[in-house]
């Protein structure tokens, strides 16, 4: 509930709704696999409330019993009238999260979106570059360093670029705690290509009317990545004015911005949108065949596990 009070029971909540106002579903990821797109589609339903952005309450250093108790304060509509949900794509990749989610939200519905893991890793690399957690380098050179671990000591979040694509391992962790019927899995290309059908599946899964028609204009890719090296070189310069990085380069926190900082950032955004973006076709560069084969080999064992995890589910990625 908006004021955080517990219902007195005079108005029973629909089945599956927590009367205390905690979320009844979680979009757990995977990172860089269209989880934001799914979040946007879910938020359009009149009987769904999901906060914009990401909810980090269950991961370090934000996790505590007190912090989780504040989850209902993120919502503004009465819990009895809507399905409440949160989204955080890192929840799928971080091994400590499933147990924490299960402790506090044992009956929650979980939604996951999978993407071909090599393409996801490339997208993740450029995402990390943009946010200042790894260096900007030619793609093969970067993945050579990622595979052999030579960046880890200076940039400790580097392994996430690969490990966050171990879907079989990640989903198996969740299914060791949650019932199989509490997990709905989509493949990214299916979700984008047949949005109407897949989003209706998601609506039915979380317990709202699946006949609601999503406006056609809303069926667009969300949180689009940037792969242009000139654009990334420019956009990365904003990080120094906007964020303070920990000495270990594993986290960053917003800084209090000066007027000059706001002016600089506005100039960077304006230059990127009006000039550099016009020369960007939006396509990521390709890994060489040799490096691509090494990355595919990295995921070979996990692909076998994922086949087992997905058995009996209506999701059949062709990359498996």
N, C-alpha and C positions, 0 to 999 in steps of 0.2 A: 504494500500500500504506500501511497505517496508520503504519509506521515510516519511510516514505519511501524504503526500499531498492528497488533495481531487481531484478526477478525474474531468477533464474539460468537460467530456461528449462526447469526440470524439470517445471513444470506449465504447459503452453501456455495462453495466454489465448484465450477464444472470439473468433471473427472480429469485428472492430470494436472490441475492447477494447484500450486502450493498456497494455502490460505495465508501463510506468513509472508508471502510476497517474493519468495526466492525464485530464480529463473527455473523454468520447466524444460528448456532446451539450450544446448550449447553448440555453436558452430566451431568445431575444434581444429579445422585446417583442411588440407595441408597448406603450408605457407607457399605463396606465389602460385596458387592453383585455382583461383577464382572464388575463394571463400568470401571476399568482399562483395563480389557480384551476387552470390547467394544471399548474403546479409541484406543487400539492397532490395532484392526481390521479396524476401520475407517481410521486410519493413513496410512494404506497400499494402500488405493485407490489413484491413481495418481492425482485425481481432488479434494483431500481433504488435508487441512493443519490444524493440531491440535497440539499445542505445547506439548512436553513431560511434564509429571508431572501434577501438579494441579495449577489452576489459582484462587487466593484467593481475587481478587480485590473487590468483592461485599460483603465481610464480615468484621466485626470488627477485628482488628483496621486498616485494610488496605483500607477501603472504603472511597472514596471521589470523587467528580465530576472530579477532576484533575486526579486521579488515573485511573478512568474508561476511560478517554480520551486517556490514554496511551495504551489501549488495542491493537490497530493496530501495535504497535511497537514489539509485541510478534511474529509477522509473518514476513516471509522473501519473500514470493511469492506475485506477484501482486493480489490484491483482485478480479479483473475481471476474473482471470483464474481459481479460486478454490473456494470451499466452506470452509470457515474458521470456526473453532469451538474451544471450550474450555471445560475442564472437571474439576469438583470439586464435589465429592460425598457428601460433607457436605452441599451443596446448597439445597438438598432436605430436610434435617432435621432441618435447621435453619429457624425459622419463619419470620425473617426480610428479607430474600433473595428474595422471589418471587416479591415483590413490587419493589425492587431495579432493578432486572433483567428486569422487565416489563418497568420501566421508561427508561432504556437505550437501551434495546433490545426487543421492543414490538412485532416484527415480527419473533423473533427467534424460531426455532424448538427445542423442548425439548425432550431428550431421558432419560428414567428411566429404571433401572433394579431392580426388586424386588426379594428378597430371603426369604424363610421361616423365619419368624421373630425371633423364638427362636434360631435357628441355627445362624442367623445373630448376635443376641445379644451375643452369646457365642464367635463368631469370633471377635466381636467388643471388648469384654473384653480383650481377649489376645492381640489384636492390641494396646489397651490402656496401657496394662501392658508393652509391648515391648517398647513403647515410653515414659514410665515413668510417666503417668498421673494417674495411680491407682496402688495399691499394688498387688503383686503376692501372691495369697492365694489358698488353695484348692477350687475347683470350686463351690461346694455347699456353702461353707463359704463365698466366694466372692459374690455369687448371693443373699445370705441372706442379706448381707450388702447393696447390690445394691437395693434390693426391699424395705428394711426398711429405706434406706437413711442415714445409720450411717456413711458412708464415705464422705458425701457431704461437710461437713464443712472443712475437710482437703484436699479433692480431688474434687473440684467443677465440674469437667467434668464427674463425675460418672453417672449422670442421662442420658447422651447421649447414654449410652450403651443400655438403653431401649427406650428412646424417639425417637431415630433415626429409629426405626422400626415401627413407627405409620404411615404407608404408606397412609392409607385412609385420615387422617387428612392433611398430607403433600401434596398429590396430589390435594385434594380439594382446598387448598390454591392457588395452581398454576392455577387450572381451574376456580377460581373466577376472574382471570385476563387474562388468555390466552384462546383462542378458543380451543375447544376439538381437532380439527384437527392439532393443533400445538404440541400435546403431543403423543409420541410413547412409549409404555410400554412393556418391556420384562420380562419374568420370568427367573431367573438365570439358572435353570436346562435346560430349553428349549434352551436358548442361547448357553450353552455349548454343549448340546447333538446334536443340529442341527444348528451348527454355520453357515454353508453355506447359509441356507435359511434365518435365522434371520438377518445375516449381510447384505444380499441382500435387505431385508426389510428396514434396516437402511439406506443403500445407496439410495434407491428410496425415502425414506422419506426426506432426507436432500437435494435431488435434483441432485445426480450424477448417472452415468450409473450403474444400478444394475447388469449388466451382467459381471462386472469385477470379475475375479476368484481370491479369496484370496489364496496365497500359502498354501498348506497343512501343511507345517512345522510351519506356523504361528498360527495354531489352537491349542494353548496351554493356560492353565490357567496362568494369569498374577498376579503378586503381591501376591504370595502364603503366607498364614499365617504360623506362628510358634506357635505350641501348646505344645511343649516339655518343661517341667519345668526346667530341667538342661540347655537347650539351652537358655531359657529366662533369667535365672539367670546370665548367662555369657553375653549375648547380651546387657542386661540392663546396664551393667557396662560402656559401651561405651557412654551412655548419659551424664555422668559427664564430659567427656573430650570434647564432641562435642557441648553441648547445655548449655545455661543459662536459667533457669526456672524463671518465674515471682514469686514473693512472694506468690501470690494466687494460684499458681500451675495450672493456666488455659491456659498458653501459654509458648512456649519456643522459643528461638532465637539462631542461630548459634554462637558459640564462635570462636575466633581466636585460631587455634590449634597450639600447640608447636610441635617441632619434636618428642618429647617423646610421645605426644598424638597421632600423626600419627602412630608411631611405635606400641603403645599399641593397637590401633584400628585394625591395620593390623594383629597383633597377635591374637586378639579376633576372627576376621573374619576367619583367617586361621585355628584356632583350631575348630571353629564351623563347617566349611565346611569339613575339613579332618577327624574329629573325631566324634563330637557329632551328626552331621546330619546323620551319618551312622547308628545310633541306634534309629532314629526317623522315625516312620511309617507315619507321617504326619497327623494322625487323632486326632481331638480334644477329650478330655475326655468327658464323658457323665454326664449330670445333673441327680440327683436322680429323681425318678418319682414324689416325692412330690414337689420339687423345680421347676421341669419342668411344673407341673400343675399350679403352682402359676404364672410362667412367661406367660404361655398360657392364663391364666385368665386376666392378665394385658392387653393383646392384644384383648380380646374378643369383646369389643365394637367397636374398630377400624376395626376389620375384617368385621363387618356388614357395616360400612361406605365404606370400600374398595370395597366390592361387588357392591355397588351403583356406585362408581366412575368408576369401570371397566366394567360396563354394556354396552354392544354393542361393546366392544373391543375384539380382537382375542387373549386374554390372559386369561387362566383359571387355576390358580395355584391349585393343588390338596390340598394344605394346607388350602385353604379357605373352 
